[in-house]
Amino acid sequence: MILMGAGGVFCVIGAFGVLRMPGFYTRMHAASVIDTLGASLIIVGLLLQSGFTLASGKLLILWLLIFFCSPTASHSLANAAHRRGVTPWQPDQGAKSSSKN
């Protein structure tokens, strides 16, 4: 239960990171890293709770899928954004946009 609770806390922190971070790349980083960690902790907690059953085998397959696909998808998304010309956020960009208002 502790691992599942910690995984849930990490997922909520990642959601706040997506809402609070200023730029595309920082938001994507918050979502991808915390999502993988949070999901891994939740799945490990479920594995310990289910014991050695068919469900634990399915959970292991799900964990492998998340562990490999989430970072790959994040890298692909960042690469596509970079090719489209999305620039990384600079600290002075926030000041310039707020001074226009």
Secondary structure by P-SEA (a helix, b strand, c coil): caaaaaaaaaaaaaaaaaaccccaaaaaaaaaaaaaaaaaaaaaaaaaaacccaaaaaaaaaaaaaacaaaaaaaaaaaaaaaacccccccaaaaaaaaac
